[in-house]
């Protein structure tokens, strides 16, 4: 696939005799919104940790933003963004302090951080909350801010691990508008979610079962392949094949 920002070939992770991720292969293009789905125990969290340079593969090969996840894990970390469901900002710091902190961690210069902070807060409608402690923000605002921080340094890839957990459908839809904007700027979005309506927002979706990718295509093509009308039906069809139950 030309322009692939993530390239995975036979990637495998074993814990003793247990094969958590079993020879998965796929590629993700620049600017693509790629859904990475699987029930609990499917192996998707383990796979994502390898792609983020946080866990070494047992065998196989993968590159993210052109860097080998085994030999160049630190380079991978510098060229990606990451956001988890567990909210990755510091509640005891103010909004602008979080932006300054993470901008510095990502190697941005002070002037660049200041200019981009002003622009970002204006775009998010959070200028009045610049000096507010993050702990005092409503959950929806926290989620938008956390996502904006994860791409503050304009990474080539952003990994979103169930980023909209616990928020209402309207807030989730607004959050996805931010994802579309990021993808429109060429940032590749790699997202896991348990909300199957969100899977239908993705350009392509893979579904893992027992450590293997059992399906990978656009939502429309997957629905057609399985003869169903929604991604929820596709997911349920494949999840019924699962043997293991813990991740």
Secondary structure, DSSP 8 states (H G I E B T S, - for coil): -TTEEEEEEEEEEEETTEEEEEEEEEEEETT-EEEEEE-TTSSHHHHHHHHTTSS--SEEEEEETTEETTT-HHHHHHTEEEEETT--S-TTSBHHHHHHHHHHHTT--HHHHHHHHHHHHHHHT-GGGTTSBGGGS-HHHHHHHHHHHHTTT--SEEEEESTTTT--HHHHHHHHHHHHHHHHTT-EEEEE-S-HHHHTTSSEEEEEETTEEEEEE-HHHHHHHHT-SSHHHHHHHHHTT------
